[in-house]
Amino acid sequence: MSHESTQILLNANEEWAQSVIRDIPDFFAQSATGQSPKVLWIGCSDSRVPESVITASKPGDIFVHRNIANQFHLNDDSALSVLTYAVKVVGVEHVVLVGHTNCGGAAACLKAAEDAAANTGASQPDTPLTRWLSPLIAHVQSLDLSGCSASEALNKVVETNVIMQVDNICKSEPITTAWADPNAKKVTVHGWVYDLSRGRINELVYREA
């Protein structure tokens, strides 16, 4: 098995570290002492949406959680633990839920909903991916996409998915507790969509106490 792809990453890391040290000699020493990012980014695992790159951010600027189709399930201990730590320990001021155009997870849910409509007796295969996406599949089934082209339908799924996950975040204990406490740091929850074809982020919605 070739290790060329991983060796490229290791070589690039060495070059990057050296360039950072040249520009800011004490950057890594300071970074090792702690973190105080103002933003928690909850996004998709898609390789085309690297949060630090598309926002020109540095290590330490963004606290991050990513998964397939940028989901926030209220029974997902992984996402909830990240949100809890970000709000209650790190002290972030903004939680951004970020979807993106041409999302493969959203497209898979759209296809699953279409297949289910065409074959009402069929059931989804029981796999980790279908279990993870089942709330989004159900959401897609609730949408009226009859007048939409394929691209319009996918965009609608992407955007309504973002709003649905923002709603979930706002119902979560870390956010409801922070919003109910007049002495707690204020936290705003945002819903964004990154346009792959333009390299731009659009804000769909934001919520605050």
Backbone as a printed PyTorch tensor [residue, N CA C, xyz], in Angstrom:
tensor([[[  0.8370,  -1.1900,   0.0000],
         [  0.0000,   0.0000,   0.0000],
         [  0.8810,   1.2510,   0.0000]],

        [[  0.5480,   2.1750,  -0.8830],
         [  1.3170,   3.4060,  -0.9700],
         [  0.9310,   4.3660,   0.1500]],

        [[  1.9440,   5.0030,   0.7260],
         [  1.7070,   6.0110,   1.7570],
         [  1.9570,   7.4180,   1.2090]],

        [[  1.9360,   7.5500,  -0.1030],
         [  2.2610,   8.8310,  -0.7200],
         [  1.3090,   9.9320,  -0.2740]],

        [[  0.0130,   9.6230,  -0.2280],
         [ -0.9680,  10.6590,   0.1280],
         [ -0.7500,  11.1670,   1.5470]],

        [[ -0.4890,  10.2640,   2.4780],
         [ -0.2790,  10.6970,   3.8530],
         [  1.0810,  11.3810,   4.0200]],

        [[  2.0820,  10.9330,   3.2670],
         [  3.3940,  11.5690,   3.3590],
         [  3.3340,  13.0010,   2.8450]],

        [[  2.5060,  13.2370,   1.8370],
         [  2.3110,  14.6030,   1.3330],
         [  1.7870,  15.5010,   2.4500]],

        [[  0.8430,  14.9620,   3.2330],
         [  0.2930,  15.7400,   4.3390],
         [  1.3520,  16.0290,   5.4000]],

        [[  2.1570,  15.0270,   5.7280],
         [  3.1970,  15.2290,   6.7350],
         [  4.2270,  16.2510,   6.2710]],

        [[  4.6000,  16.1780,   5.0080],
         [  5.5620,  17.1500,   4.4620],
         [  4.9750,  18.5630,   4.4720]],

        [[  3.6970,  18.6510,   4.0960],
         [  3.0370,  19.9590,   4.0800],
         [  2.9290,  20.5290,   5.4890]],

        [[  2.6900,  19.6510,   6.4680],
         [  2.6200,  20.1060,   7.8540],
         [  3.9410,  20.6900,   8.3080]],

        [[  5.0230,  20.0350,   7.9500],
         [  6.3500,  20.5300,   8.3330],
         [  6.6060,  21.9090,   7.7210]],

        [[  6.2700,  22.0500,   6.4450],
         [  6.4660,  23.3410,   5.7790],
         [  5.5960,  24.4150,   6.4090]],

        [[  4.3440,  24.0480,   6.7400],
         [  3.4300,  25.0160,   7.3540],
         [  3.9420,  25.4590,   8.7150]],

        [[  4.3670,  24.4950,   9.5480],
         [  4.8560,  24.8220,  10.8850],
         [  6.0610,  25.7570,  10.8040]],

        [[  6.9490,  25.4860,   9.8790],
         [  8.1260,  26.3450,   9.7250],
         [  7.7370,  27.7570,   9.2980]],

        [[  6.7360,  27.8610,   8.4060],
         [  6.3180,  29.1850,   7.9360],
         [  5.6420,  29.9690,   9.0600]],

        [[  4.8650,  29.2780,   9.8930],
         [  4.2250,  29.9570,  11.0230],
         [  5.2760,  30.4700,  11.9970]],

        [[  6.2640,  29.6370,  12.2850],
         [  7.3290,  30.0440,  13.2130],
         [  8.1020,  31.2350,  12.6760]],

        [[  8.3230,  31.2720,  11.3690],
         [  9.0200,  32.4240,  10.7750],
         [  8.2140,  33.7020,  10.9830]],

        [[  6.8860,  33.6070,  10.8190],
         [  6.0410,  34.7980,  10.9070],
         [  5.7270,  35.1770,  12.3530]],

        [[  5.4420,  34.1650,  13.1870],
         [  5.0750,  34.4080,  14.5930],
         [  5.8520,  33.4040,  15.4440]],

        [[  7.0550,  33.7290,  15.8320],
         [  7.9260,  32.7490,  16.5030],
         [  7.3260,  32.0670,  17.7190]],

        [[  6.4810,  32.7620,  18.4940],
         [  5.9420,  32.1620,  19.7140],
         [  4.5120,  31.6440,  19.5420]],

        [[  4.0500,  31.5050,  18.2880],
         [  2.6540,  31.1070,  18.0600],
         [  2.3290,  29.7730,  18.7180]],

        [[  3.1290,  28.7580,  18.4970],
         [  2.8190,  27.4320,  19.0190],
         [  2.9770,  27.3700,  20.5320]],

        [[  3.9460,  28.0980,  21.0720],
         [  4.0950,  28.1410,  22.5280],
         [  2.8580,  28.7530,  23.1730]],

        [[  2.3370,  29.8180,  22.5700],
         [  1.1220,  30.4370,  23.0920],
         [ -0.0800,  29.5190,  22.9100]],

        [[ -0.1810,  28.8650,  21.7560],
         [ -1.3020,  27.9740,  21.4660],
         [ -1.3650,  26.8280,  22.4670]],

        [[ -0.2080,  26.3590,  22.9050],
         [ -0.1670,  25.2210,  23.8240],
         [ -0.6820,  25.5570,  25.2150]],

        [[ -0.8040,  26.8340,  25.5440],
         [ -1.2280,  27.2280,  26.8850],
         [ -2.7400,  27.1900,  27.0660]],

        [[ -3.5180,  27.1420,  25.9810],
         [ -4.9780,  27.0930,  26.1160],
         [ -5.6740,  27.6420,  24.8890]],

        [[ -7.0140,  27.5870,  24.9240],
         [ -7.8040,  28.0690,  23.8000],
         [ -8.9640,  28.9140,  24.3070]],

        [[ -9.3620,  29.8840,  23.4910],
         [-10.5190,  30.7180,  23.8380],
         [-11.2510,  31.1430,  22.5660]],

        [[-11.6570,  30.1730,  21.7330],
         [-12.3890,  30.5300,  20.5060],
         [-13.7490,  31.1230,  20.8540]],

        [[-14.2250,  32.0040,  20.0030],
         [-15.5330,  32.6250,  20.1990],
         [-16.6350,  31.8900,  19.4520]],

        [[-16.2630,  30.9520,  18.5890],
         [-17.2240,  30.3130,  17.6980],
         [-17.1340,  28.7980,  17.7960]],

        [[-18.3010,  28.1460,  17.8900],
         [-18.4100,  26.7010,  17.6920],
         [-19.0020,  26.4830,  16.3170]],

        [[-18.3210,  25.7220,  15.4890],
         [-18.7580,  25.4020,  14.1330],
         [-19.2620,  23.9590,  14.1090]],

        [[-20.5280,  23.7730,  13.7800],
         [-21.0840,  22.4400,  13.6010],
         [-21.3860,  22.2880,  12.1220]],

        [[-20.5950,  21.4760,  11.4460],
         [-20.6960,  21.4140,   9.9970],
         [-20.6920,  19.9980,   9.4580]],

        [[-20.6070,  19.9150,   8.1510],
         [-20.6080,  18.6450,   7.4430],
         [-19.1820,  18.1060,   7.3160]],

        [[-19.0790,  16.7980,   7.2280],
         [-17.7670,  16.1580,   7.0910],
         [-17.1540,  16.3420,   5.7050]],

        [[-17.9050,  16.8760,   4.7770],
         [-17.4490,  17.0280,   3.3920],
         [-16.0730,  17.6980,   3.3290]],

        [[-15.1750,  17.0950,   2.5570],
         [-13.7950,  17.5790,   2.4710],
         [-13.6810,  18.9510,   1.8140]],

        [[-14.7360,  19.3880,   1.1400],
         [-14.6970,  20.6740,   0.4330],
         [-15.0990,  21.8470,   1.3150]],

        [[-15.4110,  21.5590,   2.5880],
         [-15.8600,  22.6290,   3.4840],
         [-15.0070,  22.6630,   4.7470]],

        [[-13.7020,  22.8960,   4.6090],
         [-12.8250,  22.9830,   5.7920],
         [-12.9730,  24.3570,   6.4510]],

        [[-13.5390,  24.3860,   7.6290],
         [-13.9390,  25.6460,   8.2520],
         [-12.8030,  26.6510,   8.3960]],

        [[-11.6310,  26.2070,   8.7920],
         [-10.5310,  27.1520,   8.9840],
         [-10.0660,  27.7600,   7.6680]],

        [[-10.0910,  26.9480,   6.6110],
         [ -9.6330,  27.4290,   5.3040],
         [-10.6070,  28.4350,   4.7150]],

        [[-11.9150,  28.0890,   4.7120],
         [-12.8780,  28.9520,   4.0140],
         [-13.1940,  30.2240,   4.7920]],

        [[-12.7650,  30.2970,   6.0520],
         [-12.9400,  31.5300,   6.8230],
         [-11.6000,  32.2150,   7.1140]],

        [[-10.5320,  31.7080,   6.5140],
         [ -9.1920,  32.2770,   6.7210],
         [ -8.8700,  32.3940,   8.2150]],

        [[ -9.1860,  31.3340,   8.9610],
         [ -8.9670,  31.3440,  10.4070],
         [ -7.6740,  30.6290,  10.7800]],

        [[ -7.2230,  30.8870,  11.9900],
         [ -6.0070,  30.2830,  12.5150],
         [ -6.3600,  29.1990,  13.5250]],

        [[ -5.4260,  28.2900,  13.8310],
         [ -5.6520,  27.3510,  14.9300],
         [ -5.9950,  28.1070,  16.2070]],

        [[ -7.0530,  27.6690,  16.8670],
         [ -7.4910,  28.3510,  18.0730],
         [ -8.6700,  29.2760,  17.8660]],

        [[ -9.0330,  29.5520,  16.6140],
         [-10.1270,  30.4860,  16.3330],
         [-11.5070,  29.8280,  16.3960]],

        [[-11.5930,  28.5320,  16.0530],
         [-12.9000,  27.8840,  15.9110],
         [-12.8930,  26.5390,  16.6310]],

        [[-13.8820,  26.3250,  17.4840],
         [-14.1320,  25.0170,  18.0910],
         [-15.0190,  24.2600,  17.1060]],

        [[-14.7650,  22.9600,  16.8770],
         [-15.3620,  22.3050,  15.7080],
         [-16.0000,  20.9590,  16.0340]],

        [[-17.1550,  20.7400,  15.4100],
         [-17.7800,  19.4150,  15.3750],
         [-18.3400,  19.2300,  13.9680]],

        [[-17.9990,  18.0930,  13.3310],
         [-18.4880,  17.8390,  11.9710],
         [-19.0170,  16.4120,  11.8690]],

        [[-20.0290,  16.2480,  11.0430],
         [-20.5880,  14.9200,  10.8070],
         [-21.2950,  14.8990,   9.4510]],

        [[-21.8270,  13.7520,   9.0620],
         [-22.5120,  13.6340,   7.7900],
         [-23.7810,  14.4880,   7.7840]],

        [[-23.8620,  15.4000,   6.8210],
         [-25.0410,  16.2580,   6.5940],
         [-25.3080,  17.2240,   7.7360]],

        [[-24.2610,  17.5940,   8.4690],
         [-24.3360,  18.6110,   9.5250],
         [-25.5920,  18.4760,  10.3920]],

        [[-25.7150,  17.2930,  11.0020],
         [-26.8680,  17.0150,  11.8520],
         [-26.6070,  17.4100,  13.3070]],

        [[-27.6880,  17.7820,  13.9960],
         [-27.6170,  17.9440,  15.4480],
         [-28.8260,  17.2340,  16.0340]],

        [[-28.6240,  15.9730,  16.4290],
         [-29.6870,  15.1780,  17.0200],
         [-29.6920,  15.3930,  18.5330]],

        [[-30.8570,  15.5730,  19.0930],
         [-30.9510,  15.8400,  20.5260],
         [-30.6090,  14.6340,  21.3890]],

        [[-30.4700,  13.4580,  20.7630],
         [-30.0490,  12.2660,  21.5060],
         [-28.6230,  11.8460,  21.1470]],

        [[-27.8810,  12.7230,  20.5080],
         [-26.5100,  12.4190,  20.0750],
         [-25.5300,  12.9460,  21.1260]],

        [[-24.9850,  12.0490,  21.9380],
         [-24.0760,  12.4680,  23.0050],
         [-22.8040,  13.1170,  22.4770]],

        [[-22.3820,  12.7360,  21.2810],
         [-21.1720,  13.3420,  20.7230],
         [-21.3900,  14.8330,  20.4680]],

        [[-22.4550,  15.1660,  19.7540],
         [-22.7340,  16.5760,  19.4610],
         [-23.0720,  17.3440,  20.7310]],

        [[-23.8540,  16.7320,  21.6050],
         [-24.2420,  17.4090,  22.8410],
         [-23.0450,  17.6710,  23.7510]],

        [[-22.1080,  16.7270,  23.7810],
         [-20.9250,  16.9360,  24.6160],
         [-20.0650,  18.0690,  24.0720]],

        [[-19.9640,  18.1570,  22.7530],
         [-19.2110,  19.2610,  22.1430],
         [-19.8780,  20.5970,  22.4580]],

        [[-21.2060,  20.6570,  22.2670],
         [-21.9260,  21.9030,  22.5350],
         [-21.8190,  22.2860,  24.0120]],

        [[-21.9770,  21.3170,  24.8890],
         [-21.8880,  21.5840,  26.3240],
         [-20.5150,  22.1290,  26.6970]],

        [[-19.4820,  21.4760,  26.2120],
         [-18.1200,  21.9270,  26.5260],
         [-17.8510,  23.3120,  25.9360]],

        [[-18.3270,  23.5180,  24.7020],
         [-18.0840,  24.8030,  24.0390],
         [-18.7500,  25.9550,  24.7780]],

        [[-19.9880,  25.7330,  25.2180],
         [-20.7480,  26.8060,  25.8660],
         [-20.3360,  26.9830,  27.3290]],

        [[-20.1990,  25.8720,  28.0520],
         [-20.0200,  25.9630,  29.4980],
         [-18.5680,  26.0280,  29.9510]],

        [[-17.6480,  25.5390,  29.1360],
         [-16.2380,  25.5320,  29.5250],
         [-15.4180,  26.4960,  28.6680]],

        [[-15.4980,  26.3320,  27.3660],
         [-14.7160,  27.1980,  26.4700],
         [-15.2710,  28.6170,  26.4760]],

        [[-16.5980,  28.7340,  26.5520],
         [-17.2150,  30.0570,  26.6020],
         [-17.4300,  30.6990,  25.2460]],

        [[-17.8330,  29.8990,  24.2590],
         [-18.0850,  30.4740,  22.9350],
         [-19.2710,  31.4270,  22.9970]],

        [[-19.2970,  32.3710,  22.0730],
         [-20.3760,  33.3530,  21.9920],
         [-21.3080,  33.0880,  20.8170]],

        [[-20.8460,  32.2690,  19.8660],
         [-21.6430,  31.9770,  18.6790],
         [-21.5520,  30.4840,  18.3630]],

        [[-22.6990,  29.8990,  18.0410],
         [-22.7540,  28.5340,  17.5330],
         [-23.2560,  28.6370,  16.0950]],

        [[-22.4680,  28.1680,  15.1390],
         [-22.8750,  28.2400,  13.7390],
         [-23.0860,  26.8220,  13.2150]],

        [[-24.2800,  26.5710,  12.6960],
         [-24.6210,  25.3020,  12.0620],
         [-24.5020,  25.5380,  10.5670]],

        [[-23.5790,  24.8300,   9.9300],
         [-23.2180,  25.1450,   8.5460],
         [-23.4820,  23.9810,   7.6100]],

        [[-24.4080,  24.1920,   6.6820],
         [-24.6160,  23.2510,   5.5950],
         [-23.9270,  23.7520,   4.3390]],

        [[-24.0840,  23.0200,   3.2620],
         [-23.4490,  23.4590,   2.0200],
         [-24.2230,  22.9330,   0.8120]],

        [[-24.0740,  23.6280,  -0.3020],
         [-24.7180,  23.1990,  -1.5340],
         [-24.1340,  21.8720,  -2.0040]],

        [[-24.9130,  21.1570,  -2.8110],
         [-24.4830,  19.8610,  -3.3600],
         [-24.0450,  18.8820,  -2.2750]],

        [[-24.7680,  18.8920,  -1.1630],
         [-24.4280,  18.0070,  -0.0410],
         [-24.8090,  16.5680,  -0.3770]],

        [[-23.8590,  15.6660,  -0.2910],
         [-24.1190,  14.2710,  -0.6030],
         [-25.1000,  13.6280,   0.3620]],

        [[-25.0290,  14.0020,   1.6420],
         [-25.9600,  13.4590,   2.6180],
         [-27.3760,  13.9110,   2.3430]],

        [[-27.5550,  15.1880,   2.0120],
         [-28.8850,  15.7070,   1.6730],
         [-29.4060,  15.0430,   0.4010]],

        [[-28.5270,  14.8460,  -0.5730],
         [-28.9340,  14.1910,  -1.8160],
         [-29.3640,  12.7510,  -1.5670]],

        [[-28.6520,  12.0650,  -0.6730],
         [-29.0140,  10.6830,  -0.3400],
         [-30.3880,  10.6310,   0.3190]],

        [[-30.6850,  11.6000,   1.1740],
         [-32.0010,  11.6450,   1.8180],
         [-33.0940,  11.9510,   0.8170]],

        [[-32.7960,  12.8080,  -0.1250],
         [-33.7660,  13.1290,  -1.1740],
         [-34.0810,  11.8940,  -2.0040]],

        [[-33.0540,  11.1460,  -2.3560],
         [-33.2620,   9.9220,  -3.1310],
         [-34.0230,   8.8800,  -2.3240]],

        [[-33.6910,   8.7520,  -1.0480],
         [-34.3750,   7.7750,  -0.1970],
         [-35.8600,   8.1040,  -0.0790]],

        [[-36.1760,   9.4010,   0.0420],
         [-37.5710,   9.8120,   0.1300],
         [-38.3020,   9.5400,  -1.1770]],

        [[-37.6180,   9.7940,  -2.2990],
         [-38.2200,   9.5230,  -3.6050],
         [-38.4480,   8.0320,  -3.8090]],

        [[-37.4780,   7.2200,  -3.4020],
         [-37.6120,   5.7640,  -3.5360],
         [-38.7550,   5.2500,  -2.6780]],

        [[-38.8860,   5.7860,  -1.4720],
         [-39.9490,   5.3500,  -0.5700],
         [-41.3170,   5.7150,  -1.1330]],

        [[-41.4010,   6.8840,  -1.7730],
         [-42.6740,   7.2990,  -2.3610],
         [-43.0480,   6.4170,  -3.5420]],

        [[-42.0230,   5.9700,  -4.2860],
         [-42.2800,   5.1310,  -5.4660],
         [-42.5810,   3.6920,  -5.0810]],

        [[-42.0920,   3.2640,  -3.9280],
         [-42.2910,   1.8820,  -3.4920],
         [-42.6550,   1.8960,  -2.0080]],

        [[-43.9230,   2.1070,  -1.7230],
         [-44.3650,   2.3210,  -0.3450],
         [-44.1520,   1.1100,   0.5490]],

        [[-43.9940,  -0.0550,  -0.0370],
         [-43.8060,  -1.2570,   0.7740],
         [-42.3630,  -1.5020,   1.1460]],

        [[-41.4450,  -0.7580,   0.5560],
         [-40.0160,  -0.9900,   0.8040],
         [-39.5750,  -0.2930,   2.0890]],

        [[-38.5430,  -0.8200,   2.6890],
         [-37.9720,  -0.1950,   3.8850],
         [-36.5080,   0.1260,   3.6270]],

        [[-36.0100,   1.1180,   4.3570],
         [-34.6120,   1.4950,   4.2230],
         [-33.7120,   0.4190,   4.8180]],

        [[-32.5600,   0.1600,   4.1940],
         [-31.6170,  -0.7890,   4.8050],
         [-31.1560,  -0.2640,   6.1630]],

        [[-30.9840,  -1.1530,   7.1090],
         [-30.5880,  -0.7610,   8.4620],
         [-29.0680,  -0.6910,   8.5380]],

        [[-28.5330,   0.4800,   8.2260],
         [-27.0900,   0.7060,   8.2760],
         [-26.8200,   1.9100,   9.1700]],

        [[-25.5920,   2.0820,   9.6320],
         [-25.2880,   3.2710,  10.4380],
         [-25.6510,   4.5680,   9.7180]],

        [[-25.4210,   4.6060,   8.4150],
         [-25.7020,   5.8370,   7.6690],
         [-27.1940,   6.1120,   7.5890]],

        [[-28.0040,   5.0870,   7.2770],
         [-29.4490,   5.3330,   7.1800],
         [-30.0440,   5.6500,   8.5490]],

        [[-29.5170,   5.0290,   9.6100],
         [-30.0130,   5.3760,  10.9490],
         [-29.6710,   6.8290,  11.2800]],

        [[-28.4700,   7.2390,  10.9290],
         [-28.0370,   8.6150,  11.1960],
         [-28.8910,   9.6210,  10.4300]],

        [[-29.2090,   9.2910,   9.1800],
         [-29.9320,  10.2280,   8.3220],
         [-31.4520,  10.0910,   8.4140]],

        [[-31.9580,   9.1520,   9.1860],
         [-33.4010,   8.9110,   9.2050],
         [-34.2240,  10.1440,   9.5800]],

        [[-33.8020,  10.9830,  10.5330],
         [-34.6050,  12.1940,  10.7980],
         [-34.6480,  13.1310,   9.5930]],

        [[-33.5430,  13.2120,   8.8620],
         [-33.5230,  14.0870,   7.6850],
         [-34.3530,  13.4870,   6.5520]],

        [[-34.3210,  12.1600,   6.4090],
         [-35.1740,  11.5120,   5.4040],
         [-36.6410,  11.8050,   5.7080]],

        [[-37.0310,  11.6780,   6.9660],
         [-38.4100,  11.9750,   7.3590],
         [-38.7580,  13.4300,   7.0780]],

        [[-37.8030,  14.3170,   7.3170],
         [-38.0260,  15.7360,   7.0370],
         [-38.2530,  15.9570,   5.5400]],

        [[-37.4360,  15.3220,   4.7240],
         [-37.5850,  15.4710,   3.2720],
         [-38.9610,  14.9760,   2.8280]],

        [[-39.4160,  13.8890,   3.4080],
         [-40.7260,  13.3390,   3.0560],
         [-41.8640,  14.3000,   3.4030]],

        [[-41.6170,  15.2060,   4.3410],
         [-42.6500,  16.1670,   4.7470],
         [-42.6850,  17.3960,   3.8450]],

        [[-41.6880,  17.5700,   2.9900],
         [-41.6030,  18.7580,   2.1460],
         [-42.4110,  18.5830,   0.8650]],

        [[-42.9530,  19.6790,   0.3690],
         [-43.6110,  19.6750,  -0.9360],
         [-42.5870,  20.1210,  -1.9790]],

        [[-42.0490,  19.1580,  -2.6900],
         [-41.0170,  19.4450,  -3.6970],
         [-41.5460,  19.2280,  -5.1160]],

        [[-42.8490,  19.1210,  -5.2430],
         [-43.4410,  18.7330,  -6.5280],
         [-43.1550,  19.7360,  -7.6510]],

        [[-43.0490,  21.0090,  -7.3260],
         [-42.8060,  22.0030,  -8.3610],
         [-41.3470,  22.3660,  -8.5370]],

        [[-40.4490,  21.6050,  -7.9110],
         [-39.0210,  21.9430,  -7.9300],
         [-38.2550,  21.1090,  -8.9490]],

        [[-37.2750,  21.7250,  -9.5780],
         [-36.3210,  20.9560, -10.3720],
         [-35.4280,  20.1820,  -9.4130]],

        [[-34.5900,  19.2950,  -9.9470],
         [-33.7120,  18.4920,  -9.0970],
         [-32.7860,  19.3790,  -8.2640]],

        [[-32.2160,  20.4090,  -8.8990],
         [-31.2970,  21.2870,  -8.1690],
         [-32.0320,  22.1310,  -7.1470]],

        [[-33.2350,  22.5830,  -7.5060],
         [-34.0280,  23.3680,  -6.5600],
         [-34.4410,  22.5280,  -5.3600]],

        [[-34.8060,  21.2790,  -5.6260],
         [-35.2020,  20.3890,  -4.5370],
         [-34.0380,  20.1620,  -3.5750]],

        [[-32.8490,  19.9190,  -4.1280],
         [-31.6810,  19.6870,  -3.2710],
         [-31.3610,  20.9330,  -2.4620]],

        [[-31.4220,  22.1080,  -3.0860],
         [-31.1570,  23.3460,  -2.3480],
         [-32.1620,  23.5510,  -1.2210]],

        [[-33.4220,  23.2040,  -1.4910],
         [-34.4480,  23.3550,  -0.4550],
         [-34.1870,  22.4070,   0.7080]],

        [[-33.7720,  21.1920,   0.4000],
         [-33.4460,  20.2350,   1.4550],
         [-32.2750,  20.7460,   2.2830]],

        [[-31.2280,  21.2430,   1.6130],
         [-30.0570,  21.7680,   2.3120],
         [-30.4540,  22.9020,   3.2540]],

        [[-31.2420,  23.8370,   2.7530],
         [-31.5890,  25.0100,   3.5490],
         [-32.5420,  24.6750,   4.6920]],

        [[-33.5610,  23.8710,   4.4280],
         [-34.4950,  23.5220,   5.5060],
         [-33.8270,  22.6100,   6.5320]],

        [[-32.8610,  21.8160,   6.0920],
         [-32.0860,  21.0040,   7.0340],
         [-31.3170,  21.9050,   7.9940]],

        [[-30.6960,  22.9420,   7.4760],
         [-29.9590,  23.8660,   8.3390],
         [-30.8970,  24.4730,   9.3830]],

        [[-32.0450,  24.9220,   8.9460],
         [-32.9940,  25.5420,   9.8750],
         [-33.4700,  24.5350,  10.9160]],

        [[-33.7210,  23.2860,  10.4920],
         [-34.1580,  22.2580,  11.4280],
         [-33.0920,  21.9840,  12.4800]],

        [[-31.8310,  21.9360,  12.0790],
         [-30.7570,  21.6880,  13.0450],
         [-30.5530,  22.8750,  13.9730]],

        [[-30.7260,  24.0830,  13.4700],
         [-30.6760,  25.2630,  14.3350],
         [-31.7610,  25.1660,  15.3980]],

        [[-32.9600,  24.7670,  14.9840],
         [-34.0570,  24.5930,  15.9470],
         [-33.6810,  23.5610,  17.0130]],

        [[-33.0540,  22.4710,  16.5820],
         [-32.6330,  21.4510,  17.5470],
         [-31.6110,  22.0010,  18.5360]],

        [[-30.6520,  22.7360,  18.0350],
         [-29.6380,  23.3180,  18.9140],
         [-30.2960,  24.2400,  19.9420]],

        [[-31.2550,  25.0180,  19.4810],
         [-31.9240,  25.9550,  20.3830],
         [-32.7590,  25.2490,  21.4470]],

        [[-33.1520,  23.9940,  21.2010],
         [-33.9050,  23.2080,  22.1820],
         [-32.9930,  22.4670,  23.1550]],

        [[-31.7050,  22.4430,  22.8870],
         [-30.7810,  21.6410,  23.6910],
         [-30.5410,  22.2780,  25.0580]],

        [[-30.1890,  21.4400,  26.0320],
         [-29.9920,  21.9230,  27.4000],
         [-28.9220,  23.0110,  27.5260]],

        [[-27.7570,  22.8740,  26.8660],
         [-26.7500,  23.9260,  27.0390],
         [-27.2340,  25.3020,  26.5950]],

        [[-28.0360,  25.3400,  25.5280],
         [-28.5040,  26.6320,  25.0250],
         [-29.6700,  27.1490,  25.8590]],

        [[-30.6410,  26.2880,  26.1620],
         [-31.7730,  26.7620,  26.9570],
         [-31.3200,  27.2270,  28.3380]],

        [[-30.3520,  26.5350,  28.9080],
         [-29.8290,  26.9370,  30.2160],
         [-29.1060,  28.2710,  30.1280]],

        [[-28.2810,  28.4290,  29.0990],
         [-27.5440,  29.6880,  28.9220],
         [-28.5040,  30.8510,  28.6880]],

        [[-29.5280,  30.6180,  27.9040],
         [-30.4860,  31.6840,  27.6090],
         [-31.3540,  32.0350,  28.8170]],

        [[-31.5620,  31.0750,  29.7000],
         [-32.4060,  31.3300,  30.8780],
         [-31.6460,  32.0200,  32.0080]],

        [[-30.3280,  31.9910,  31.9430],
         [-29.4970,  32.5400,  33.0110],
         [-29.0650,  33.9610,  32.6510]],

        [[-29.5630,  34.9690,  33.3550],
         [-29.1910,  36.3560,  33.0150],
         [-27.7150,  36.6590,  33.2370]],

        [[-27.0410,  35.8060,  34.0190],
         [-25.6200,  36.0350,  34.2980],
         [-24.6980,  35.2590,  33.3620]],

        [[-25.2860,  34.3920,  32.5190],
         [-24.4670,  33.5880,  31.6080],
         [-24.0270,  34.4100,  30.4080]],

        [[-22.9220,  33.9910,  29.8100],
         [-22.4630,  34.6420,  28.5940],
         [-23.5040,  34.4520,  27.4970]],

        [[-23.7850,  35.5080,  26.7530],
         [-24.7910,  35.4320,  25.7040],
         [-24.2800,  34.5820,  24.5420]],

        [[-25.1580,  33.7180,  24.0480],
         [-24.8060,  32.8290,  22.9440],
         [-25.8320,  33.0120,  21.8240]],

        [[-25.3510,  33.2320,  20.6170],
         [-26.2200,  33.3400,  19.4490],
         [-26.0260,  32.1080,  18.5820]],

        [[-27.1310,  31.5710,  18.0700],
         [-27.0890,  30.3900,  17.2070],
         [-27.3970,  30.8310,  15.7790]],

        [[-26.5190,  30.4610,  14.8560],
         [-26.6490,  30.8750,  13.4590],
         [-26.8370,  29.6620,  12.5490]],

        [[-27.5400,  29.8630,  11.4420],
         [-27.6420,  28.8490,  10.3970],
         [-27.0740,  29.3920,   9.1040]],

        [[-26.0180,  28.7520,   8.6030],
         [-25.3220,  29.2120,   7.3990],
         [-25.3390,  28.1310,   6.3180]],

        [[-25.2130,  28.5820,   5.0770],
         [-25.0050,  27.6660,   3.9590],
         [-23.7950,  28.1420,   3.1600]],

        [[-22.8570,  27.2400,   2.9540],
         [-21.6660,  27.5200,   2.1470],
         [-21.9330,  27.0860,   0.7100]],

        [[-21.7350,  28.0140,  -0.2200],
         [-21.9610,  27.7400,  -1.6410],
         [-20.6530,  27.2320,  -2.2580]],

        [[-20.6150,  25.9550,  -2.5880],
         [-19.3870,  25.3660,  -3.1370],
         [-18.9500,  26.0250,  -4.4380]],

        [[-19.8970,  26.4440,  -5.2480],
         [-19.5570,  26.9920,  -6.5610],
         [-19.0690,  28.4330,  -6.4890]],

        [[-19.3000,  29.0970,  -5.3650],
         [-18.9190,  30.5010,  -5.2270],
         [-17.8960,  30.7360,  -4.1140]],

        [[-17.7590,  29.7790,  -3.2250],
         [-16.8490,  29.9560,  -2.1040],
         [-17.3350,  30.9560,  -1.0790]],

        [[-18.6460,  31.1940,  -1.0390],
         [-19.2090,  32.1960,  -0.1310],
         [-20.1670,  31.5470,   0.8630]],

        [[-20.2360,  32.1490,   2.0540],
         [-21.1660,  31.6910,   3.0890],
         [-22.3460,  32.6650,   3.1510]],

        [[-23.5540,  32.1160,   3.1790],
         [-24.7650,  32.9280,   3.3390],
         [-25.4190,  32.5790,   4.6710]],

        [[-25.8620,  33.6020,   5.3930],
         [-26.5740,  33.3650,   6.6540],
         [-28.0660,  33.2490,   6.3540]],

        [[-28.6610,  32.1310,   6.7660],
         [-30.0930,  31.9220,   6.5760],
         [-30.8910,  32.4430,   7.7610]],

        [[-30.3680,  32.2460,   8.9750],
         [-31.1410,  32.5460,  10.1660],
         [-30.2050,  32.7000,  11.3470]],

        [[-30.6250,  33.4450,  12.3420],
         [-29.9080,  33.4370,  13.6200],
         [-30.9250,  33.5730,  14.7470]],

        [[-30.5850,  32.9970,  15.8820],
         [-31.4710,  33.0020,  17.0330],
         [-30.6630,  33.4110,  18.2700]],

        [[-31.2930,  34.1780,  19.1290],
         [-30.6500,  34.5610,  20.3810],
         [-31.7030,  34.7170,  21.4610]],

        [[-31.2670,  34.7420,  22.6930],
         [-32.2070,  34.8220,  23.8210],
         [-32.9910,  36.1120,  23.7720]]])
